[in-house]
Amino acid sequence: MRCCWGWADVAGGAGLTAPVFVTCRTGSFLHPDGALFFSVGTKSCVSASHGPAGPRGVAGGAMDLAYVCEWEKRPKSNHCPSIPLVCAWSCRNLIAFTTDLKNEEEKDLTHMVHIIDTEHPWDVYSVNSGHAEIITCLEWDQSGSRLLSADADGHIKCWSMTDHLANSWENTVGSMVEGDPVVALSWLHNGVKLALHVEKSGASNFGEKFSRVKFSPSLTLFGGKPMEGWIAVTISGLVTVSLLKPNGQVLTSTESLCRLRCRVALADVAFTGGGNIVVATSDGSSTSPVQFYKVCVSVVNEKCKIDTEILPSLFMRCTTDPARKDKYPAITHLKFLARDMSEQVLLCASNQNSSIVECWSLRKEGLPVNNIFQQISPVVGDKQPMILKWRILSATNDLDRVSAVALPKLPISLTNTDLKVANDTKFFPGLGLALAFHDGSVHIVHRLSLQMMAVFYGSSSQRPVDEQTIKRQRTAGPLVHFKAMQLSWTSLALAGIDSHGKLSMLRISPSMGHVLDMNMSLRHLLFLLEYCMVTGYDWWDILLHVQPNMVQNLVEKLHEEYMRQNAALQQVLSTRIVAMKASLCKLSSSTIARVCDYHAKLFLIAISCTLKSLLRPHFLNTPDKSPGDRLTEICSKITDIDIDKVMINLKTEEFVLEMTTLQSLQQLIQWVGDFVLYLLASLPNQGSPVRPGHSFLRDGASLGMFRELMVVIRIWGLLKPSCLPVYTATSDTQDSMSLLFRLLTKLWLCCREENHMTEPDDTLIDECCLLPSQLLIPNIDWLPINDGIISKLQNKQLVRLQFGKAPGLVGHTVSSQFDAFVRAPGQPKIDHLRRLHLGAYPTEECKSCTRCGCVTMLKSPNKITAVKQWEQRWIKNCLCGGLWRRMPLSYS
């Protein structure tokens, strides 16, 4: 592989200028058998409007191949890429793509949909889509939990997770326009839009970096709640809208885009801030105009109504240039720059060997008024009549033939006058879109100016550099290239499906190949981590760029930024930042011990919220604080080390629960008791940061939470002694709860105030040293080291994977430090969330978290309400926010 790139200056205007040539020289950063099979270096060029284009600099390392995943090699492979091949990337880092499965006996094709998690790409879920014709569109919803698929017979299907499992999907609802192929598909907009302000990335307030944009949903229910549904455009010029009613019914309506229906070869859908929908269409000929329509959706008398209106159209600039008038006969790609940016569109026209790309923008322009009418009715101020008109922003010169286009999903709003800003923020990854070419290369260009930002080549053989050989190579035969590709939601990764059905994952450098100092690199990654924290999107693609020497700084800076936010926002993001820290610490040997601590903290927060939510006020109309809030307030004020003296300050009648409820919570109560004992026993060894639990010893908030739970457990133990944690003591008269509470309170008093921490005194340490002689110290079941791919990608070496076959790779090199805390194969397994022992070889179906590796049973063995309330906290997602995936029974 060789990465080279160049820049071109852009000025205002509409003329084309001289190109900037970027040629890939000999050399490779990739394994000689590299998977991106790309051809000889070819010339690429970018031009912009009015003014000479010149080189801005050249650098390498902007893109590299992280891993490839392919189907099992057989003499006659049954998997073949569909035509057209489509893929989609969700905000949860799930990738869906299509292939066709050959049936040798029946001589027909089965149209398959494959869904993978980027952290476990080999664990592919393949389903027979049931589509009779080729699948033409795939589209994820805004939450990343549902998928639409549409085919060339007009059928649209909605897929959702079965039991909230990322590797188990089912078709729930759908719609159809019989016999009319679907060429464009989109979910209706839910009205949620967040703007990123790149120029304010150094601000301390999240509200300045990420602001909520006023944006109306496509359709609303009573009370303003957005109505769910989808819109599709068919090849005959029909637009169909399907609405999902709260009762599960589907309202579908179909209407012609205009009175005179015509063939639609290409189409795309975008949304306006006012709640309208804009549809762009082309019949595929560059000599025909690209048409735009406004679509309004409403519900009248329980029926869906569609109104359409024609908007200004445009002709591609290349068709008006005498030198290129007949050179590019077909429009091959038509895309709005973003779903919520209906005023900017990208067009690509091609012939058999080359392509040209143009970026257009819709502007409001004043309409000149004749002097005669000026005298009759003078135009004053804002009363001048305005019209909408398409203007070209930029265009490329001749390129190799484009095979696929991937657009950025980061909501960075750039206006038509932002070309200077585009230059100033050229290092930010979300500003580039990706173009894949038939020669096998991938270009990243600026989404407005179309300036070259990066070029990626991969080849299984050394490329010649002389032009004659290049020309001979171009005509030698079809090359392997991307037929479909998608950028991740932070634009730091690119997934491509090639003409052999192979999935390739590319890393895109945040600096676009420029050599930046560590602070600037950290600032880019930190800004995107904060964006994921605020939006709830998965941040796997950011972890691709985190090196071990960055982890400590990133965790510290992330915590600093979090602490600068107001208390309300901190509470909302409290668990998300802990999960983010855990995933970062997993990437460095010096911080991996903290991974166990962070996951234990998530578990502690969940238990504390669940147990305190079970408390009920004695009188329902009590205007005072809730029992849980009152418990926290009293425990923080009363610093007595005697648990009974703290307990008498509480209204014990608020703690009364049914006996069956208390008994069902015993496993969670036991974990609290065991963890407190483990922490206190490890206090004398607090100088060893590699020991899990170390960070809790100086975490006043977590120790305070444990202290509150110990008080609650003490009260419940008076009601039902069998729910108390079980300790193995050397003395029958030992009051273990009182002893642990006394030591825990002393430790808590040392660090309750973050700015005035003191060291534990010798008396406390001596008492903790005696604990092993008084109580049996339990073994804590820490989470398993995750079997994901991310830790294997840090050395920047290509990893080859195979669909359906877990890699036999050695895990993170530092995992040996945790042999004492990880259960070895053949040892009894445990349900990490229910705290139930499953045995050495579990017979119950289990699910595991794609992010942290947490394992729990798929079905609940308990029907008690309190247990259901606990399980509802993680039925859709793990406590860390990761997705669940079904595990085979032989997972041990």
N, C-alpha and C positions, 0 to 999 in steps of 0.2 A: 504494500500500500504506500501511496505517496500523497500527501496533502499539500496543495499549493493554492494560493488565492491572491487576488488583486482587487484594487478599488478604482472607481471612476468618479470624478467630480461631477456634481449635478448643479445646473443652474435652472432658472425658470424658463418657461417657454415650451414649445411643442416640437421643435426640430430634432432630427437624429444626428448624432455626431460620430466621430471615429471610435472604434471599439478599443477595449483593453484586452489584449490577448493573454491568456493564462495557459501555459503549456506544462504538462506534467513530465518531469525528467525521470531518468532511470533511477531505480532504487525502491526498496520495500521496507516498511515497518511491520509487515504482516508475515505470518507463517507462510512458507512457500506454497502450501496447499490452501492458502487463504480462501475464504468462502465467498468473497465478493468478486470473484471471477470476472473482473471488469477489464475492458479492452485497452488498447493502446491509448496513450495520451493524445487528446485532440484539442483543438483550439476552441475556446469559448470566449464570448465577448459580451460586453454590456455597453450600452450607450444610453445617454440621457438627453435631456432637452437643452437646446441653445448653449453653445459654449463647448470648448474642447474637453474631451475626456482624457484623463491621464492617470497613470498608475499612482496609487496611494501607498503601496507597501506590499511586501510579500512575506508570508510566514507559513509555518506548517503546524501540524498537530491539531487542527481545528476539529477533525472528526476521526474516530477510529472505531473499529469493529469490536464490540464487547463479546457477543456470542452469536452463534447460529444454531438453529434447531431444525432438523430435517426428518423426513419420514424414513422408516426402515428401508434399506436398499434391497430390492428384490430383482430377480431377472426381468420380471414384468411388473413394474410398480403399478398398483391399483389407484394411487392418488395422482391426479393430474390437475394442474391449475385450471380453474374455470375461466370462461371467456364471456364477459369481462370479469376479472378477478377484483373483489372488493374487500376492504378491511376497515375496521373502526377501532379507536382507542378511547376507553372511558376514563373519567376522572378518578376512578378507583384503580387504575393501571391494570385493567383487563383489556385484552386484545381479542377481537373477533375477526375471523377471516373465512373465506370460502375455498373449497376445492370440489372437484367432481370425482366421484368414486366409480371406477369402471366395473361393470358386471360382465364378466367374460361369457357367462352362459346366456343371459338374456340380451346381450349386445346393447345395453342402454346405460345411462348415467344416473347416479344418485347424487343429488345436489346436497353437499354437506356444509354445515356450519361448525367451525371449530372455535372454542373459547379457551384462552390461556391466561394465567396470572403471570406477569412478567418476572416475579421472583421464583416461580416454579414452572418454567415454560414447557418442561417435558410432561407435566401433568395436564395434558390436553383433554378437554371435554369435547367429543365429537358427536354430533347428533344429525340424524337424517332430517333435513329441514321439512320434508314433505312437499316442497315446491316441485311442481311438475315441469317448470321451465327454469332456465338459468337465473340465478340470483343476481339482481342488478344493483341493489342498495342494501347497506347495513347502517344503522344509526342508533347510538346509545342515547338514553335520556339524560337529563341534567344530573341525576343522582348516581348514574353509573350502575344501576341495578336492573334495568330493563333494556331490551334490545329489539329493534324493529328490523325485519327483513322483508324485502319486496322482490318480486320476480318478473320475468318477461311475459307472464300471463295475467298480470294485474292483481295478483294475490299479495296481500300484506299480512304479516304475522307478527304478533307481539310476544316476545319471550321473557320470562321472569324466572328468578332463582327458585328452585325447589328446596324448601326448608332453609332458605337463606344460605345456600351452599354455592360457592363460586364455580364448582365443577359439577353442578347438577342443574339443568335447565328444562323448562317445559313451556310449550306454547299454550297461552291462556286465551287470548282474544285475537281478533283480526278483522280485516275488511277486504273488499275486492272490487275491481272494475274489470269484469270478465273480458279476457282476451285482449286487454290493452296494456302493453308493457309499461312498467313504471320506470321513469328516467331520473326522478328526483324525489327525495323523501326527507322529512324532518319532523321532529317533535314540535308541538306548539310551544311558544316561549312562556315561561312561568313568571316573567316580570322581574326576576332577580338578575341584577347586573352590577358587578363590582369593577371599578376602574383602578388600574395600577398607575401610580405616578412615579415613574422611574427617576425623574429629576428630584424627588423628595425621598429617595431611598435612605438618606441619612437622618431623616426626621425621627424623633423619639416616639411620637404618637402614631399608633396604627391607623387612626382615623385620617391622618394626613397622607399616609402612604397608600391606603386602600379606601376609597370612598364609594359609597352606595350611589349609583346613578339612577335618576328617576326614569323608570322604564315600565311601561304598562304591559300586562299579560296579553296574549293574543285573544283570550276570552276569559271572563270571570263568572263565577257562581255568585249566589246571593251572599252579600257581605264582603265581596271583593276577593274571595279566594280564587286563585287561578284554576281554570278547568283544564284537565289533561286531555291530550289527544295528539293526532298527527295530521300532517298535510302531505299529499303526494301529487306529482305531476306525471301525466302519461304521455305516451308518444303521439297520441292523436290530438293533443292540445287540451285535455281535460284536467281540471284540478279537483281532487277529492279530499274531503276533510272528514275525519272520524273523531268523535268526542267520546271520552270515557266518563259515563255518569257514575256518581258515587255508589249506586246500587249494582254496578257491574255491567250494565247495558251499554251498548255502543250505538251512538247516533252517527249516521254516515250520510253525507250529501255530496253530490257531484255536479259540477258546473263547467261550462266551456270558458276558457280564458278570454276569448273574444268571439264576436259573432261569426267571423270568418275563420273557421278552424283550419289549422295547417299542421304539417308534420313537425314534431319537436324531437330533435335528435339529442340535444343537450339541454339541461335545465339546472337551476339551483334556487334555493329558497333562503331568504333573509327576513329580518324583522325590524320594524321601526319602533322608536320610543313611544309612539302614540298607540301602539297595539295593533297596527296593521301589518300585513305580510306583503313582501315584494317577491315576485317570481321573475327570474330571468330565463329566457328561452332562445334557442338557436336551432335552425333546421339543419345545421352541420355545414352549410356552405358559407365561405367567407364573403361571397358577393351578396349575401342576404343580410338584412339588418339583424342585430341582436335586440330582441324585443323585451320590454319590461312591463309588468302588470302589478297593480295594487290589488290585493285580495283582502276583503273584510269578512270576518266570520261572526255570526250572531246566532242566537237561539230564539226562535219565535214559535210560540205554541208547541213547545216540546219537540220542535223540528229544527235541524241545523240549516241555516241559510247562508249562502255564499254570494257576495257581490264583488264584481271585478271591474277594474278601470285601467285603461291603457295609459302607460307612462312614456316619457321620451325614450326613443330607441337610439342606437348608434351603429355605425359601420366601423369596422377595424381600420386603423390607420394604414396598415400594409396594403389594403385594397385600393387606397387612393394614391399610393405611390406608383408612378408609371413604371419604375424599375421592378416593382414587386407585384404588380396588379394581378398577374396570373400565376405567381410563383407558389402561393400557399392557398390551394383551392378549398381546404377543409378546416373548419374550426373543431379542434379536438378536445379542448378543455375550457370550461366556463365555470368560474367559481367566484362567489362573493368572498372578500377578504376575511370576513367573519360573519357568523350567523346574525349578529346584532349590528352589522355595519352595511346597511343596504345601499349606501351611497358610494361604495368602492368595489370594483369588480376586476377580476383578472381574466384575461382572454389569451388563448394560445391557438395559433393557426399553424398548420403543418402540411408538408408534402411527404413523399415517401422517404426522404432522406434528412430533412431539416425542419426546424420550427422557428417561430418568432413569438415572443410573449409581450403583451401590452397590459398596462395598468391604467384603468380609467376611473374618473371620479365625477360624481353628480354634484353640480353647483347651482346655486341660485344666482342669476344674473339679472341686472336691470334691463328692461326693454326700452330702447330709445324711442322717444316720442317726437313726432314731426313738429317743426316750429309752428305750423298752422294750428295744430291742436294745443300746443303750449300756450298760444295767445288766447285761445278760447277757454281752456281750463288749465292754468299753470300747475305743474307738478311740484309739490312742496314736500321736502323731507322724505319721510318713509312712504309717502303715497305713490312713489314711482312704481309702475307695474313691474313685476318680477316673473321670470320664467325659469324653469329647470332645464339645465343643459349639461350633457356629458362632455367632459374635457379629458384629454389624454394627459396622464401624469408622467409616464415614462414608458420606454420600450427598449427591447434588446435588439441587437443585430442578429444575424443568422446564427442559429444554434443547431447542434445535433438534434435529432428528432426526440421530442419529449414523450416519455412513456407514462409518467405519473406526476401528480402534483400533491404536495402536502402543505396545508396552511397552518399557521400558528394559532393556538387557542388562548394564549394569554391576552386578556382584555386591555391591551395598551391602545388607547385612543390617539391616533395620529391624524391630524387634519391635513387638508391639501397644502397648507402653508408650513407644514412641519418637516420639509425636506432638510432644512438646516439642522433641526433637532435630530433628524434621522442620522445625520453625519456625526453629531456630537455624542449620540448614544449608541454608536454602531457596535460597541462591545456587548450590548445587552442581547441575550439569546432570543427573546420573544419577538424581535423585530424582523426575523428572517423567515422566508418560506422556502420549501425544498422543491427542487425540480429533478426528476430522474430521467435519464436519457437512454436511448436504445444502445448506445455504445457502452453502457454499464456504469457510467459516472453519475454522481449525485452532486448538485450544486445548491448551495444556500445563497439566496439573493435577498436583498432588502425588500420588504413587502410593498413599499411605496416607490422608492427610487429604482428598484431592480438592480442596484449595485451588487457586484459580486462580493460575497462575504467569505465563502469557503467552497472548496472543491474536493470531493473525495473520489479516489480511484482505488480499485482493488483488482488484482490480476493473479492468475495462477502461473503466469510466465512473465519473464522480463520483457518489458515493452520496448520496441525500437523507437528511436527518436527522430529518424529522418522522415520527411513528409511523404516520400514515395511509398515507403513501407506502410505508413499510416493509411494512405489511400487504398493500398492493396488489401490491408487488414479489414477496412470498412466493407469491402465488397466480398469478403471471404465467406460470409454466411451469417446467420442470425446468432447474436451473442446473448448470453444470459443477462437479464436486466430486471429491474423492479417493475412489476406490472401494477402494483398498488403499494402505497406507503402512507404512514401517518406519523405526525409529530406528537410527542407527549404533551401533557397539559402545561408543562413549564418550558417546553421546547429544548430540553437538555438531552433528549433521546429521540431516535428515529427508528421506527420499525418498518421494514420493507418485506414484501412477499415477491419472490422472483419468479421467473418463468418456469422453474422446476418445482414450485410449491414450497420452497424453503423459506423459513423465517429468519431474518437477519436483524440484529439489534445494534444500532450505531450510537456511540456517545457523541454528543455535540458539545464542544468546549464552551463554557460560559464566556470566555474571552475571545472566542472565534479565532483561536490560534495565536493571538498576541501574547507576548510575555508580559504578564502583569505581576505587580508585587503581591505578597501574601495578603495584605490588608484589602486590596481591591478584589481579589478572588474570594476572600471570605465575605466581603460585603455583598457580592453578587449572590452567593449561596445563601447567606443569611436572609437577604431580602425575599428570595423565593421560598425559603423555609417558613418565614413569617406569613407569606401569602397562603401557603398550604395550611398553616395553623388557623388562619382566619376563615378560610373557605371550607376546611374539612377535607380537601383533596388529598389523595395519597401522594407521598413524597419519595417514592422509590427511585425515580429517575434523577432526583437531586443527589441521592446517596452514591450514584455511579461516579460522581466527581469528588467525593470526599476522601482525602488521603489520611492515613493514620496521624500524621503530624498536624492535621487541621482539627481533629475531633475535639480536643480540650478547649481550644479557642472558640470553636463554634458553640459548644455547650455553654460556656461561660457568657458569651455575647448574647446568645438566645435567652438565657436567664435574665441578663441585665435588661434587655429590651422588654421582656415580659413584666418585670417588676416596675417598669416605668408606666404601665397602663393603669387605668382606674380599677378600683376594687371589683366592680361589677364585671368588667371584661376579663379580669384575672380569674374570677370564679368560673366563667363560661369556658375559658381555655385551660383550666387547671389540669385536667386529665390529658388533654391533647399534647401539652408541652412535655409532660412526663413521658408519654409514649414516643415523642420525637427524640427526646434525650436518650431513651433506651436504644432506639434504632441507630443513633449516631455512635453511641459508646460501643456498640457491637463491632465497629470497624477498626478499633485500636486495641492493641494488647495492654496498654497502660490504663485503659478505662473499661475494659470488658467486664470487670468485677461489678461495676455499677449497674450493668444490665439487669442482674438479678434484683438489685435493690429497687430499681425503678418499677419493675413489674410487681414486686411485692408492695410497693407504695400504691400502685393502681388497685391492687387487690384490697389493700387496707381501706382506701377511700370508698370503694364500692361496698365493702362490708359495713363500714361506719354509716354510710347513707342508708343502707337497707335496714340495719338494726334500729337506728334512730327513727326511721319512718314508721316502724311498727308501734311506737309509743303514741298513745292517744290521750288528749286532755280529759280530766275527770268530768268536767262540765263542757259541753260542746260549744256553748256561747261565751267561753272565756276569751276576753279580748287581749289577754296577755300573750307572750311569745309561745311558740310551739314547745312541747316537752323536749324535743331535740335541741332547740336553741337554748332553752333554759339549762339543760344539762351542760352544754358547752360553756355557758356563762358562769355557772356555779363552779365547775371544775377548774376554770381558769383563775377564779378569784380565791378559792379556798386551796391553799397550798399545803394543807396538813398531810403528813405521810401516813396517817392512819386511815384506811379505806372506810372503816365504819363511821368515822367522824365526818367524812365527806358525804357519805350516804344519807345521814340523818338530815341533811339540808335539802333533800329532794322530796318531792311529793311522790311517795312510793306507789300510791294508787294509780299513777299514770303508767307504771311499768307492769301492770298486771296483764298477762297474756294467757291464752289457753295452754294447758299442759302439753297437748300434742304439738302445738306450734313451737314451744320451747324445746321439746325433744328433737324436732326436725331441724333445729338450728345448731345442734350439738357439734357437727363437723366444723362449721364456721367458727363457733366459739372455741373449739379445740385448737384451731389454727392460731387464733389470737393469743391464747395462753402459751402455746408452744413457741411462737415467735418472740414473745416478750422474754421468755426464759432463755431462748437462744441469744438474744441481743445482750441481755445482762451478763450471761456467761462469757460472751466474747469481749466484754468491755476491757478486761486486762490486756487483751491482744489488739487494742484499737490502733496501735501503730502499724498494723499490717493492712494497707489499703486493698490488697488483692483478695481479702476475705469478704465474701458476700455478707451484707448487713452492716458494713463499716460506715456507710453514709448516714444510717439511721441514728447512730450514736451522737450526732451533732445536729439532728433535725428536730428542732423543738416542736414544730407543728405536728409531725408524725407521732412523736412521743406523747404529745398532748392527746392525740386521737386514741392511742393505745390506752392511755390513762382513763379517758371517758368510757371506753368499752369495758375496761376492767370493773368500773363502778356498776355499769349496767349488768354485767355478768354476775356480779356479787349479789345484786338484788334479785335477779332471776333464779339464782341458786337457792335463795330462801324459799321460793315458790316450788321449784322442782330441782332437788339436788343432783339428779341424774344428768342434767344439762350442763353441769359445770365441767371445765376441762379436767382431764384425768392426768395426774402427775404420779410418778413413781418416786416416793420419798423414803428416806432411810429411817424416819421416825413417824410413828402413827399419830403423834400429837402435833405434827408440823402443820401450821396453817399456811399452805403454799400461796394462796391468793394474797393474804396480808403481807407476806414476806416480799413477794414480787412487786406488789403495789408500792411498798415502802421504798424499795431500791429504784423502781421506775420513777417515782416522784423526785427522788434526790437527783437522778440523772436529768430529768426534765427541767428542774430548777437551774441546772448549770447552763442550759442552752435555750430557755424559753424566750429570751430576747435576743434576736439575731445580732444586734449591735453591741450587746454586753454579755458575751459568752465567757464562762469561766471553766477551768479545767476541773474534772471530777477529783474530789479530795481522796487522800489515801485510804480513809476509812471506808468509803464507798467501794473503791477498787478491791480492798481486802475482803469485804463482804461478798463481792461478786466472785472473787477467787474461791470462796468457800462453797459456792452454789453447786459445783459438780459433786461435792461430798454430801450434799443435802438432798439434791434432786437429780434424777436421771435426765441429762441433757438430750433432747430429741434431735433426730436427723431432720433437717428441713428439706422438703422436696422442691428444689429450685427448678425453674423452667428449663427444658432441654435446650441445648445449643441448636439454633435454627438450622434446618437443612437447606435453606435457600441459596440462591446463586450469588447474591450481592457480595459476600465476603470473598468469593473466589475470583472476583473481577478486579481486585485492587491492583494487582501486578501488571495490569494492562495487557495481559496475554489473551489471545483468542481462546474461548472455551467452546468446544463442539459438543452439541447435545443431540439427542434423538427423541422424537415424540413417543410418548408411551413408555419410556425407559428412564428410570431415575439414574442420575450419574453416579458412578462409583468413585467420586473424587474425595480426597481427604479434606476434611473441614478446615476451619480457621486454625492456624498454627498455634494459637494461644489456648485452644480448647483443652490441652493437656493440663492446664492450671486448674481446671474444674473437674477433674476426674473424680474427686472426692464428693462433688455435689451433684453429679449427673448419674442417673440410673443406667447401669450397663445393660446390654441386651440380655434377656433372660431373667432379669430381676423384676419384681412386681411393679406394675405400672399404677399410676394414680390419675384420677380425674382432677385436674388442677383447679377447677372452679367449684366443683361440688365437694372436693376433698374426700372422695370415696376411693377405696382401693379396688383396682380392676383385676388384679392378679397378674402373673407373669405373661400370660397369653390371653388377652381379653377376648371374650366371646360377644360382647356388645359392640354394635357399630359406633364408631367414634368420629369426631371431626377435630381438625386442628386449625390453628390460626396461621394465615399466610405470612404474617408479619413477625410474630414472636414465638410461634411453635407451640403455644398452649394447647393442651389436649383435653377434651371433655366428651362425654357421651352424647350421642346424637339425640336420643330420646330420654325424657326425664323419668326416673324411677319413682318419683314422689309426686303425689297429687295435692299436698297440703298448700293452702293459699300463700303462706309466708315463703315457702320454697319457690312457688311459681313467681312470686314477686321478685325474688332474688334472680331467678333464671331469666326474667324479662329484661334484666339489665344487659345481658349479653346474648340474647337469642338471635339478633340480627348481625351483630359484630362482636368481636372479642373486646375485652375491657380496654385493650390498647387501640381499638379502632380498626384492626385488621379484619379481613374477610375470612369466613370459614370455608374449609374445603373438606369433603368427605375423605376419610382414610380407609384403606383396606383393612380387613380383619387381621391381616398378617403384618400390621405396621410395626410390631415389636421386633 
